[in-house]
Amino acid sequence: MPEPVVLVLDADPSPRLGRLTGRARVLRTGAAELAARLPDADVLLVWDFTSDAVREAWPGDGPRPRWVHAASAGVDRLLCPELAASDTVLTNARGVFERPVAEYVAGLVLAFAKDLPTTLALQREHRWHHREGQQVAGSRAVVVGAGPIGREITRLLHGLGVQVALVGRTARRTIHGIEDLGPLAARADWVISAVPLTPSTYGMFDTRFFGVLQPSARFINVGRGASVVEADLVEALNRRWLAGAALDVFRQEPLGEESPLWDVPGLLVSPHLSGDTAGWRDRLGEQFVTMYELWADGSPLPNVVDKERGYVPSTDNSEDLEGT
Amino acid sequence: MPEPVVLVLDADPSPRLGRLTGRARVLRTGAAELAARLPDADVLLVWDFTSDAVREAWPGDGPRPRWVHAASAGVDRLLCPELAASDTVLTNARGVFERPVAEYVAGLVLAFAKDLPTTLALQREHRWHHREGQQVAGSRAVVVGAGPIGREITRLLHGLGVQVALVGRTARRTIHGIEDLGPLAARADWVISAVPLTPSTYGMFDTRFFGVLQPSARFINVGRGASVVEADLVEALNRRWLAGAALDVFRQEPLGEESPLWDVPGLLVSPHLSGDTAGWRDRLGEQFVTMYELWADGSPLPNVVDKERGYVPSTDNSEDLEGT
């Protein structure tokens, strides 16, 4: 029996797929040859998660991979109607990014509360200027996006004594429905977005949303850039509708040198790194190999994306969510 | 019966002592008149905790306040041998600073792990440069100083998934003795000092100490500046014996504009603000008023400093210290 073909969409650094030797033929491809090679692949590993090539190359009715795995949490870059309509299984990297992203958000919350950016700026000027920080314990957060990343952010902030409300698409158990977002955001110190990019989250953080925030609030986006109307956020910051914001994700990445976002007062810009801690590429590679072994043995795969919704639905009763 | 005289050493902003009206005569003094006024005071409130005036003004054998309260955690600036030998009760502001300082330390740990200072520097240059952060969960910390601040730091870092060892003067229950510091520091990612300034902590963080650290370690001081030999820390950073450090306290405060410390690569300088969150002065004032009411009623005071040791000894069995 021939070994299944695992096609890896991967411009440069390679995942550690050595464990597949003898179980699969691993072939690499760039974006340009992807369309030509897809029909011969049993599995597509989208290692270059910054690429839009899959949407463009996906074969309509012809032969196609039976399984596509995205080495990322979000699948918006590769999920096209033809892939959604097909019987190809789509999985994501759920499990790898939750803790790093949650720590990153906790770090931003504390950095804002303790005014660390100002401390660093004053240090450059050799200025000793005492200021009062804020206490994080007892402050209020709204986490938007009740997937595994949003849940982990909720847990970690809760552990810091923050009163956290978690908002999902629909209300269930300890999770608020999206209809509660406005009232919750209106009294929050921190609004954190960890939403996937879907038609209903596209542009959801806009002038109307920022208009309800407290002037002392901060907005943090570690979900997807296109959920934020960036011009609206800039205007809201300029009008002092909120005290600050941090964006780790953007409509267009990488952010160009000429982007006005770099210089907006109160806006902290980081290069889509919140989930990436030392060893993350190895963890992504190991996760794929483990999933491949399940697939090759005919066992059910974890992390299967609901292709209509655009994300992996949470199974509520498997979650141990401390009070929100 | 005449009202007791509460003398407040306070250059400028006044604590909210209105609740003492009718129970005490509240008089204010600057450093210059302190010696002349101390003999007439029943209580001395050292509100200006940056002042060295008490050591200089303390009356030897003459009349003196029966109670001195420091609106600070440390009492090293005012504790002199004559005060130590007297029967005057000395108390501190235990309870006000623990949580803010612990949050500040957690913020520094996360900022270092996520390389936030570099992110801010790159943003100024409009440079999108992805880097990998570190995961805080699973890293190792040593917290030196087993008083209430060190214990709160331990609790908060433990909640972030850090493996924390707490080091005190002597080993007891979940606390390591000072003899374990070297071996623990040698494998720590984070060494955090929350020690009071006493003869045995003066200059304890020196070349010999920094020499045992891992090159990836960071040192954070939120205790007292003089526990660190600053020149030794600078040399250790220059030699890359450790990856970074943050000092919130210094031998001389405020740090002068000409200090070389401002420009040491890897050193984060902040102006003694870790414990000071919005409303802290009010909390200090309220704490004093509450303690005054106990004192005036002849009830025992909390937060009594052991004047030989130089700090408030912890009562171990009152502490709920989660695993270290």
Interface residues (C-beta under 8 A of the other chain):
Chain A: R99 P100 E103 Y104 A106 G107 L110 A111 A113 K114 L116 P117 T119 L120 L122 Q123 H126 R127 W128 H129 H130 R131 E132 G133 Q134 Q135 V136 A137 L156 G159 L160 G161 E253 P254 L255 E257 E258 S259 W262 D263 L268 V269 S270 P271 H272 L273 S274 D276 T277 A278 W280
Chain B: R99 P100 E103 Y104 A106 G107 L110 A111 A113 K114 L116 P117 T119 L120 L122 Q123 H126 R127 W128 H129 H130 R131 E132 G133 Q134 Q135 V136 A137 L156 G159 L160 G161 E253 P254 L255 E257 E258 S259 W262 D263 L268 V269 S270 P271 H272 L273 S274 D276 T277 A278 W280
